[in-house]
Amino acid sequence: MAEYFERKDLEDFSNGRLGEHGKDLWDKFLGYYGPVFQEGELTTREKNLIALAVAHAVSCPYCIEAYTTASLESGYTTEQMMEAVHVASAITGGAVLAHGVQMTKLAEELEF
């Protein structure tokens, strides 16, 4: 395998190839995934931008590609998308720092 991430692999998600093994679970996932992105209290457009930010937070290159495309198609600018990426970065960075509380408490307890 030349590269772990290959853009063409994203097609295996959208064309259903992942459902070839474990079709029942795949169908259940799609039964949930599809409606999540339909219009609701949030617009599909808003959900695309949220998905783009989350994709960065969880480091999924396939999701980043899919939701970059979806966000652009929804009318977002690159500047708006980058701002969402910065929000994801601030939240993930803040979460790492917040876990420093546990480290500090343990270090104080174990100090030699």
Contact map, one row per residue, 1 for C-alpha under 8 A:
1111000000000000000000000000000000000000000000000000000000000000000000000000000000000000000000000000000000000000
1111000000000000000000000000000000000000000000000000000000000000000000000000000000000000000000000000000000000000
1111110000000000000000000000000000000000000000000000000000000000000000000000000000000000000000000000000000000000
1111110000000000000000000000000000000000000000000000000000000000000000000000000000000000000000000000000000000000
0011111010000000000000000000000000000000000000000000000000001100000000000000000000000000000000000000000000000000
0011111111000000000000000000000000000000000000000000000000000000000000000000000000000000000000000000000000000000
0000111111000000000000000000000000000000000000000000000000000100000000000000000000000000000000000000000000000000
0000011111110000000000000000000000000000000000000000000000000000000000000000000000000000000000000000000000000000
0000111111111000000000000000000000000000000000000000000000000000000000000000000000000000000000000000000000000000
0000011111111100000000000000000000000000000000000000000000000100010000000000000000000000000000000000000000000000
0000000111111110000000000000000000000000000000000000000000000000000000000000000000000000000000000000000000000000
0000000111111111110000000000000000000000000000000000000000000000000000000000000000000000000000000000000000000000
0000000011111111110000000000000000000000000000000000000000000000000000000000000000000000000000000000000000000000
0000000001111111100000000000000000000000000000000000000000000000000000000000000000000000000000000000000000000000
0000000000111111100000000000000000000000000000000000000000000000000000000000000000000000000000000000000000000000
0000000000011111111100000000000000000000000000000000000000000000000000000000000000000000000000000000000000000000
0000000000011111111100000000000000000000000000000000000000000000000000000000000000000000000000000000000000000000
0000000000011001111110000100000000000000000000000000000000000000000000000000000000000000000000000000000000000000
0000000000000001111111111110000000000000000000000000000000000000000000000000000000000000000000000000000000000000
0000000000000001111111100000000000000000000000000000000000000000000000000000000000000000000000000000000000000000
0000000000000000011111100000000000000000000000000000000000000000000000000000000000000000000000000000000000000000
0000000000000000001111111100000000000000000000000000000000000000000000000000000000000000000000000000000000000000
0000000000000000001111111110000000000000000000000000000000000000000000000000000000000000000000000000000000000000
0000000000000000001001111111000000000000000000000000000000000000000000000000000000000000000000000000000000000000
0000000000000000001001111111100000000000000000000000000000000000000000000000000000000000000000000000000000000000
0000000000000000011001111111110000000000000000000000000000000000000000000000000000000000000000000000000000000000
0000000000000000001000111111111000000000000000000000000000000000000000000000000000000000000000000000000000000000
0000000000000000000000011111111100000000000000000000000000000000000000000000000000000000000000000000000000000000
0000000000000000000000001111111110000000000000000000000000000000000000000000000000000000000000000000000000000000
0000000000000000000000000111111111000000000000000000000000000000000000000000000000000000000000000000000000000000
0000000000000000000000000011111111100000000000000000000000000000000000000000000000000000000000000000000000000000
0000000000000000000000000001111111110000000000000000000000000000000000000000000000000000000000000000000000000000
0000000000000000000000000000111111111000000000000000000000000000000000000000000000000000000000000000000000000000
0000000000000000000000000000011111111100000000000000000000000000000000000000000000000000000000000000000000000000
0000000000000000000000000000001111111100000000000000000000000000000000000000000000000000000000000000000000000000
0000000000000000000000000000000111111100000000000000000000000000000000000000000000000000000000000000000000000000
0000000000000000000000000000000011111110000100110000000000000000000000000000000000000000000000000000000000000000
0000000000000000000000000000000001111111001100000000000000000000000000000000000000000000000000000000000000000000
0000000000000000000000000000000000001111111100000000000000000000000000000000000000000000000000000000000000000000
0000000000000000000000000000000000000111111100000000000000000000000000000000000000000000000000000000000000000000
0000000000000000000000000000000000000011111000000000000000000000000000000000000000000000000000000000000000000000
0000000000000000000000000000000000000011111101100000000000000000000000000000000000000000000000000000000000000000
0000000000000000000000000000000000000111111111100000000000000000000000000000000000000000000000000000000000000000
0000000000000000000000000000000000001111011111110000000000000000000000000000000000000000000000000000000000000000
0000000000000000000000000000000000000000001111111000000000000000000000100110000000000000000000000000000000000000
0000000000000000000000000000000000000000011111111100000000000000000000000000000000000000000000000000000000000000
0000000000000000000000000000000000001000011111111110000000000000000000000000000000000000000000000000000000000000
0000000000000000000000000000000000001000000111111111000000000000001001100100000000000000000000000000000000000000
0000000000000000000000000000000000000000000011111111100000000000001000100000000010010000000000000000000000000000
0000000000000000000000000000000000000000000001111111110000000000000000000000000000010000000000000000000000000000
0000000000000000000000000000000000000000000000111111111000000010001000000000000000000000000000000000000000000000
0000000000000000000000000000000000000000000000011111111100000011001100100000000010011000000000000000000000000000
0000000000000000000000000000000000000000000000001111111110000000000000000000000010011011000000000000000000000000
0000000000000000000000000000000000000000000000000111111111000000000000000000000000000001000000000000000000000000
0000000000000000000000000000000000000000000000000011111111111011001000000000000000000000000000000000000000000000
0000000000000000000000000000000000000000000000000001111111111001000000000000000000001001000000000000000000000000
0000000000000000000000000000000000000000000000000000111111100000000000000000000000000001100100000000000000000000
0000000000000000000000000000000000000000000000000000011111110000000000000000000000000000000000000000000000000000
0000000000000000000000000000000000000000000000000000001111111001000000000000000000000000000000000000000000000000
0000000000000000000000000000000000000000000000000000001101111111000000000000000000000000000000000000000000000000
0000100000000000000000000000000000000000000000000000001100111111100000000000000000000000000000000000000000000000
0000101001000000000000000000000000000000000000000000000000011111110000000000000000000000000000000000000000000000
0000000000000000000000000000000000000000000000000011001000011111111000000000000000000000000000000000000000000000
0000000000000000000000000000000000000000000000000001001100111111111100000000000000000000000000000000000000000000
0000000000000000000000000000000000000000000000000000000000001111111110000000000000000000000000000000000000000000
0000000001000000000000000000000000000000000000000000000000000111111111000000000000000000000000000000000000000000
0000000000000000000000000000000000000000000000011011001000000011111111100000000000000000000000000000000000000000
0000000000000000000000000000000000000000000000000001000000000001111111110000000010000000000000000000000000000000
0000000000000000000000000000000000000000000000000000000000000000111111111000000000000000000000000000000000000000
0000000000000000000000000000000000000000000000010000000000000000011111111100000000000000000000000000000000000000
0000000000000000000000000000000000000000000010011001000000000000001111111111000010000000000000000000000000000000
0000000000000000000000000000000000000000000000000000000000000000000111111111110000000000000000000000000000000000
0000000000000000000000000000000000000000000000000000000000000000000011111111000000000000000000000000000000000000
0000000000000000000000000000000000000000000010010000000000000000000001111111000000000000000000000000000000000000
0000000000000000000000000000000000000000000010000000000000000000000000111111100000000000000000000000000000000000
0000000000000000000000000000000000000000000000000000000000000000000000111111110110000000000000000000000000000000
0000000000000000000000000000000000000000000000000000000000000000000000010011111110000000000000000000000000000000
0000000000000000000000000000000000000000000000000000000000000000000000010001111111000000000000000000000000000000
0000000000000000000000000000000000000000000000000000000000000000000000000000111111100000000000000000000000000000
0000000000000000000000000000000000000000000000000000000000000000000000000001111111110000000000000000000000000000
0000000000000000000000000000000000000000000000001001100000000000000100100001111111111000000000000000000000000000
0000000000000000000000000000000000000000000000000000000000000000000000000000011111111100000000000000000000000000
0000000000000000000000000000000000000000000000000000000000000000000000000000001111111110000000000000000000000000
0000000000000000000000000000000000000000000000001101100000000000000000000000000111111111000000000000000000000000
0000000000000000000000000000000000000000000000000001100100000000000000000000000011111111100000000000000000000000
0000000000000000000000000000000000000000000000000000000000000000000000000000000001111111110000000000000000000000
0000000000000000000000000000000000000000000000000000100000000000000000000000000000111111111000000000000000000000
0000000000000000000000000000000000000000000000000000110110000000000000000000000000011111111100000000000000000000
0000000000000000000000000000000000000000000000000000000010000000000000000000000000001111111110000000000000000000
0000000000000000000000000000000000000000000000000000000000000000000000000000000000000111111111000000000000000000
0000000000000000000000000000000000000000000000000000000000000000000000000000000000000011111111100000000000000000
0000000000000000000000000000000000000000000000000000000010000000000000000000000000000001111111110000000000000000
0000000000000000000000000000000000000000000000000000000000000000000000000000000000000000111111111000000000000000
0000000000000000000000000000000000000000000000000000000000000000000000000000000000000000011111111100000000000000
0000000000000000000000000000000000000000000000000000000000000000000000000000000000000000001111111110000000000000
0000000000000000000000000000000000000000000000000000000000000000000000000000000000000000000111111111000000000000
0000000000000000000000000000000000000000000000000000000000000000000000000000000000000000000011111111100000000000
0000000000000000000000000000000000000000000000000000000000000000000000000000000000000000000001111111100000000000
0000000000000000000000000000000000000000000000000000000000000000000000000000000000000000000000111111111000000000
0000000000000000000000000000000000000000000000000000000000000000000000000000000000000000000000011111111100000000
0000000000000000000000000000000000000000000000000000000000000000000000000000000000000000000000001111111110000000
0000000000000000000000000000000000000000000000000000000000000000000000000000000000000000000000000011111111000000
0000000000000000000000000000000000000000000000000000000000000000000000000000000000000000000000000011111111100000
0000000000000000000000000000000000000000000000000000000000000000000000000000000000000000000000000001111111110000
0000000000000000000000000000000000000000000000000000000000000000000000000000000000000000000000000000111111111000
0000000000000000000000000000000000000000000000000000000000000000000000000000000000000000000000000000011111111100
0000000000000000000000000000000000000000000000000000000000000000000000000000000000000000000000000000001111111110
0000000000000000000000000000000000000000000000000000000000000000000000000000000000000000000000000000000111111110
0000000000000000000000000000000000000000000000000000000000000000000000000000000000000000000000000000000011111110
0000000000000000000000000000000000000000000000000000000000000000000000000000000000000000000000000000000001111111
0000000000000000000000000000000000000000000000000000000000000000000000000000000000000000000000000000000000111111
0000000000000000000000000000000000000000000000000000000000000000000000000000000000000000000000000000000000000111
